[in-house]
């Protein structure tokens, strides 16, 4: 059983939009007051207020401030739940040693607070959905739905507004019955990156797929529009015009990225016989926070490119989420393991380099002299680590024997490593530097 979310646009009338904004404003005030209460109690009495305590105080708050009676009770509880989740995330980051973590902040008056109806407060049919409230205008919040949810168990529905296009959306979370998982003994390990995804299966075959980066196409246009907008007086007609164009371009970039990720994740799962997909436990925040890969003279520019590739477009974290839920729908499984030092570790002798910059795309071992693409080396180590940690020694020995005669699939064509070219197996594959080094050293 997996929980899926169906997101679709709704177009409220002017009266409905006003009611939604007033309900959102009430939730925003509750969020800010609850946050202020937590800070005051902690600063004064050195005591942490829990979610349960604030929830139990809601009936008394409604008596003192009748405005809160306009909002459905579950929505108010979920507002406090969001605040509690934000604090738990903050303390979790501090516990893991993240000094850059910041506590939750107050929400501004222009912020549309998400209205979360959890398990109740709504009535959904084959064609419409109705939300409960007690606003004085008694405007009915009734919207059409493009999908029949009558055969599913609805867990939660959220009403929110996109910060770019200012459109209202409904996100319906429902339970979906998945086919049972059957382990067929085949595995595929992925080394995910911002430029390409490299995978290797149990038979020693590589699969490389290039990551499409729409942000690289749109980024020069965004910077140009931002420069032109910054030369305009704030609030003027030209300033509003350029701001609207920026919103449109950023939305296109975001939609193109998500569209490619949806299609690519589904293709990768459908085109493999492996029932278990192994990916590394990525930490985008740590990846962008490290000093690795900064080139002298290009420090700021290079780090900005890394941040954009990891954070702004959501290439890593979101891609793993898409792989996970799509795999469940196909009866497969995605396993996340620790991939620490998999890039710096030699896949043959196990030697670990002290440091390896992001600009070093070829791994050359100082002990055994092996030369290999860094992403392929990392994918091999991820597979070895998964097999050894799960005590799959038969598969581990089979995999070790197969990686001596590796095959590659690049752009749909199967090729062979450089050291087999002289034996008439095929043509070279990999970067020109890898080919040059491998041909001269005759090792791999």
C-alpha positions in Angstrom: 0.0 0.0 0.0 1.5 3.4 -1.1 0.1 6.9 -0.7 -0.1 8.8 -3.9 -1.0 12.5 -4.4 -3.0 13.8 -7.3 -2.5 17.6 -7.8 -4.9 19.6 -10.1 -5.9 23.2 -10.6 -9.1 24.7 -9.3 -10.5 28.1 -10.4 -12.5 29.6 -7.6 -14.9 32.4 -8.0 -14.1 35.8 -6.5 -16.3 35.1 -3.4 -14.6 31.7 -3.0 -11.1 33.2 -3.3 -11.9 35.8 -0.7 -13.1 33.0 1.7 -10.0 31.0 1.1 -7.8 33.9 1.8 -9.6 34.7 5.0 -9.4 31.1 6.2 -5.7 31.1 5.3 -5.2 34.3 7.2 -6.8 32.8 10.3 -4.5 29.8 10.1 -1.5 32.1 9.6 -2.3 34.0 12.7 -2.7 30.8 14.7 0.7 29.6 13.4 2.4 32.8 14.3 0.8 33.0 17.8 1.7 29.4 18.5 5.3 30.1 17.4 5.4 33.2 19.6 4.1 31.2 22.5 6.7 28.5 22.1 9.5 31.1 22.0 8.2 33.0 25.0 7.8 29.9 27.2 11.3 28.6 26.3 13.0 32.0 26.8 11.1 32.5 30.1 10.8 29.1 31.7 13.3 27.0 29.6 10.5 24.7 28.7 9.4 23.2 25.3 5.6 23.3 24.6 4.5 20.2 22.9 1.9 19.9 20.1 -0.5 18.1 22.4 -0.5 21.0 24.8 -1.3 23.5 22.1 -3.9 21.3 20.6 -5.7 20.8 23.9 -5.8 24.6 24.3 -7.7 25.1 21.0 -11.2 25.0 22.6 -10.3 27.8 25.0 -8.7 29.8 22.2 -11.9 29.5 20.2 -13.9 30.9 23.1 -11.5 33.9 23.6 -11.2 34.5 19.8 -14.4 33.6 17.9 -12.7 34.1 14.6 -11.0 30.7 14.9 -14.5 29.1 14.8 -14.7 29.9 11.1 -12.1 27.3 10.3 -12.7 23.6 10.4 -11.2 22.1 13.6 -9.0 19.6 11.7 -7.5 22.4 9.7 -6.5 24.2 12.9 -5.0 21.1 14.3 -2.9 20.5 11.1 -1.7 24.1 11.3 -0.2 23.3 14.8 1.0 20.0 13.4 3.0 21.8 10.7 4.6 24.1 13.3 5.5 21.0 15.4 7.0 19.3 12.3 9.1 22.4 11.6 10.6 22.4 15.1 11.3 18.7 14.9 13.1 19.1 11.7 15.1 22.0 13.1 16.2 20.0 16.2 16.9 17.0 14.1 19.4 19.1 12.0 21.0 20.4 15.1 21.4 16.9 16.5 23.2 15.8 13.4 25.6 18.7 13.7 24.2 21.1 11.1 25.3 24.5 12.3 23.4 26.2 9.4 20.0 25.1 10.7 17.5 27.9 11.5 14.4 27.7 13.6 10.9 28.3 12.1 10.0 31.9 11.3 6.8 33.9 11.3 4.7 34.0 8.2 4.0 37.3 6.4 0.6 38.7 5.6 1.0 38.0 1.9 1.7 34.3 2.5 -1.2 31.9 1.7 -1.1 29.3 4.4 -2.0 25.8 3.2 -5.4 24.6 4.3 -5.0 20.9 5.2 -8.1 18.8 5.6 -6.9 15.5 7.2 -9.3 12.5 7.0 -12.5 14.7 7.5 -14.0 18.0 6.7 -14.6 17.3 3.0 -17.2 15.4 1.0 -16.0 14.0 -2.3 -18.1 12.5 -5.1 -17.4 11.4 -8.6 -17.5 14.9 -10.0 -17.2 17.4 -7.1 -15.5 18.0 -3.8 -16.9 20.2 -1.0 -15.0 21.6 2.0 -16.5 22.4 5.4 -16.1 25.9 7.1 -18.1 28.4 9.1 -17.3 31.6 7.4 -20.0 34.3 7.9 -20.5 34.7 4.2 -21.6 31.0 4.0 -20.0 30.7 0.5 -19.9 27.1 -0.6 -16.4 25.8 -1.3 -17.4 23.4 -4.1 -15.0 22.5 -6.8 -15.0 20.0 -9.7 -12.6 17.0 -9.7 -11.0 15.5 -12.9 -10.7 12.0 -11.4 -13.0 9.6 -9.8 -11.7 8.9 -6.2 -14.7 6.8 -5.1 -12.6 3.6 -5.3 -9.8 4.9 -3.1 -9.4 5.8 0.6 -8.7 9.5 0.8 -6.2 10.3 3.5 -5.7 14.1 3.2 -6.6 17.1 0.9 -4.6 20.3 0.8 -5.7 23.7 -0.7 -2.7 25.9 -1.6 -1.7 28.7 -4.0 1.4 28.5 -6.1 3.8 31.4 -5.4 4.7 31.8 -9.1 1.5 31.6 -11.1 -0.9 32.5 -8.2 -3.2 29.6 -9.2 -5.1 27.6 -6.6 -4.4 23.8 -6.4 -5.9 20.8 -4.7 -3.6 18.0 -3.6 -5.5 14.8 -2.9 -3.5 12.1 -1.1 -5.1 8.6 -1.4 -4.0 5.0 -0.8 -3.1 2.9 -3.8 -2.9 -0.9 -3.8 0.4 -2.1 -5.3 1.4 -5.4 -6.6 3.4 -7.5 -4.1 7.2 -7.3 -4.2 8.9 -10.5 -5.4 12.7 -10.6 -5.2 14.0 -12.2 -8.4 17.7 -12.0 -7.3 18.6 -9.2 -9.8 19.9 -5.9 -8.6 20.9 -2.6 -10.2 22.9 0.1 -8.4 22.8 3.8 -9.4 25.3 6.6 -8.9 23.2 9.7 -9.3 24.7 13.0 -10.4 23.7 16.4 -11.7 25.1 15.7 -15.2 24.5 11.9 -15.7 23.2 8.9 -13.9 25.4 5.8 -14.0 24.0 2.3 -13.2 25.5 -1.2 -13.0 23.6 -4.5 -12.7 24.6 -7.8 -11.2 26.0 -9.0 -14.6 28.5 -6.1 -14.7 26.7 -4.1 -17.4 26.8 -0.3 -17.2 24.0 2.0 -18.2 24.6 5.7 -18.5 21.9 8.3 -19.0 22.6 12.0 -19.5 20.7 14.3 -17.2 18.8 17.0 -19.1 19.3 20.4 -17.5 16.7 23.0 -18.7 18.0 25.4 -16.1 21.2 25.8 -18.1 19.1 27.1 -21.1 16.9 29.4 -19.0 19.5 30.7 -16.6 21.0 33.3 -19.0 17.6 34.6 -19.9 16.7 34.8 -16.2 19.8 36.7 -15.4 19.2 39.1 -18.3 15.6 39.8 -17.2 16.8 40.3 -13.6 19.3 42.9 -14.6 16.8 44.8 -16.7 14.2 44.6 -13.9 16.8 45.9 -11.3 17.2 49.1 -13.4 13.5 49.8 -13.2 11.8 51.6 -10.4 10.1 49.2 -8.0 6.4 49.1 -8.5 6.5 50.7 -12.0 4.8 49.2 -15.0 8.1 48.0 -16.5 9.1 46.5 -13.2 5.9 44.5 -13.0 6.2 43.5 -16.6 9.7 42.0 -16.1 8.6 40.4 -12.8 5.8 38.6 -14.6 8.1 37.4 -17.4 10.5 36.1 -14.7 7.7 34.1 -13.1 6.7 32.6 -16.5 10.3 31.6 -17.3 10.9 30.0 -13.9 7.7 28.1 -14.2 8.6 26.7 -17.6 12.0 25.7 -16.3 10.5 23.9 -13.3 7.9 22.1 -15.4 10.4 21.0 -18.0 12.7 19.6 -15.3 9.9 17.7 -13.5 8.5 16.3 -16.8 11.9 14.9 -17.8 12.4 13.4 -14.3 9.0 11.7 -14.4 9.7 10.2 -17.8 13.3 9.2 -17.1 12.6 7.5 -13.8 9.8 5.5 -15.3 11.9 4.4 -18.3 14.8 3.3 -16.1 12.5 1.1 -14.0 10.6 -0.4 -17.0 13.8 -1.2 -19.0 15.5 -3.2 -16.2 14.7 -6.8 -15.1 16.1 -6.0 -11.6 13.5 -6.1 -8.9 15.7 -4.1 -6.5 17.2 -0.7 -7.3 20.0 0.6 -5.1 20.7 4.3 -4.7 23.0 6.2 -2.4 21.7 8.2 0.6 22.4 11.6 -0.9 22.6 14.8 1.2 22.2 17.7 -1.1 22.8 20.2 1.7 26.2 18.6 2.5 27.1 18.4 -1.2 26.7 22.1 -1.7 28.2 23.0 1.7 31.5 21.1 1.1 34.5 22.9 -0.3 35.3 20.0 -2.7 35.4 21.0 -6.4 36.2 24.7 -5.9 38.7 25.7 -8.6 41.2 28.4 -8.0 40.1 31.6 -9.7 36.6 30.1 -10.4 35.7 29.5 -6.8 32.4 31.5 -6.6 31.2 30.6 -10.2 31.9 26.9 -9.8 30.2 26.6 -6.4 27.2 28.6 -7.7 26.9 26.0 -10.6 27.1 23.1 -8.1 24.4 24.7 -5.9 22.1 25.3 -8.9 22.5 21.7 -10.1 21.8 20.2 -6.7 19.3 22.5 -5.0 17.5 24.8 -7.4 16.3 22.2 -9.9 15.8 19.3 -7.4 17.7 16.9 -9.6 18.7 14.5 -6.8 16.2 14.5 -4.0 13.1 14.6 -6.1 14.5 12.0 -8.6 14.9 9.4 -5.7 11.3 10.1 -4.6 10.0 9.5 -8.1 12.0 6.3 -8.4 10.7 5.1 -5.0 7.0 5.5 -5.6 7.1 4.4 -9.3 9.0 1.3 -8.3 6.3 0.4 -5.8 3.6 0.7 -8.5 5.6 -1.7 -10.7 6.2 -4.3 -7.9 9.8 -3.3 -7.4 11.7 -1.8 -4.5 14.2 1.1 -4.1 16.8 0.6 -1.4 18.8 3.6 -0.1 22.2 2.9 1.4 25.1 5.0 2.7 27.3 6.0 -0.2 30.0 7.7 1.8 33.5 7.5 0.3 32.2 5.4 -2.7 33.8 7.8 -5.1 37.1 7.9 -3.3 37.4 4.2 -2.8 39.1 1.9 -5.4 36.6 -0.7 -6.5 39.5 -3.2 -6.9 41.8 -2.9 -4.0 39.7 -0.8 -1.6 42.2 2.0 -1.2 40.6 5.3 -0.1 42.0 8.6 -1.4 42.3 11.4 1.1 40.6 13.9 -1.2 39.0 13.9 -4.7 37.8 17.1 -6.3 34.6 17.2 -8.3 36.6 18.3 -11.3 38.5 15.0 -11.3 36.3 12.9 -13.5 38.7 10.0 -13.8 39.6 7.8 -10.8 43.2 6.5 -10.8 44.2 4.3 -7.9 47.6 5.1 -6.3 48.1 1.5 -5.1 46.9 -0.8 -7.9 47.0 1.7 -10.8 43.5 1.1 -11.9 41.9 3.8 -14.1 38.2 4.2 -14.3 35.5 6.8 -14.7 34.7 8.1 -11.2 30.9 7.6 -11.6 31.4 4.0 -12.7 33.8 3.4 -9.9 31.2 4.7 -7.4 28.4 2.6 -8.9 30.5 -0.6 -8.5 31.2 0.3 -4.8 27.5 1.0 -4.2 26.7 -2.5 -5.5 29.4 -4.2 -3.5 28.4 -2.4 -0.4 24.8 -3.4 -0.8 25.6 -7.1 -1.4 28.0 -7.3 1.5 25.8 -5.5 4.0 22.9 -7.8 3.1 25.1 -11.0 3.3 24.3 -11.9 -0.3 27.7 -13.6 -0.7 26.7 -15.7 -3.7 25.7 -12.6 -5.6 28.7 -10.8 -4.3 31.1 -13.4 -5.7 29.3 -13.5 -9.0 29.4 -9.7 -9.3 33.1 -9.6 -8.5 33.8 -12.2 -11.2 31.7 -10.3 -13.8 33.3 -6.9 -13.3 36.5 -8.1 -15.0 34.7 -8.1 -18.4 32.4 -5.1 -18.1 30.1 -3.9 -20.8 28.7 -0.5 -21.3 25.4 0.7 -22.6 25.7 4.4 -23.8 22.9 6.0 -25.8 21.4 2.5 -26.4 24.6 1.0 -27.8 26.6 -1.8 -26.0 30.3 -1.2 -25.9 33.4 -2.7 -24.1 36.1 -1.3 -21.9 39.4 -0.1 -23.5 41.5 -3.1 -22.4 39.4 -5.5 -24.6 39.7 -3.5 -27.8 42.8 -5.3 -28.9 40.9 -8.6 -28.6 38.4 -7.5 -31.2 35.5 -7.0 -28.9 34.4 -3.5 -30.1 35.1 0.2 -29.9 36.2 2.4 -27.0 33.7 4.0 -24.7 34.0 6.8 -22.2 35.6 10.2 -22.1 38.6 11.0 -24.4 40.8 11.3 -21.4 39.8 7.9 -20.1 40.4 6.4 -23.5 43.8 8.0 -23.8 45.0 6.9 -20.4 43.6 3.4 -20.7 45.1 2.8 -24.2 48.5 3.8 -23.0 48.5 2.0 -19.7 46.6 -1.0 -20.9 44.9 -1.4 -17.6 41.4 -0.9 -16.2 
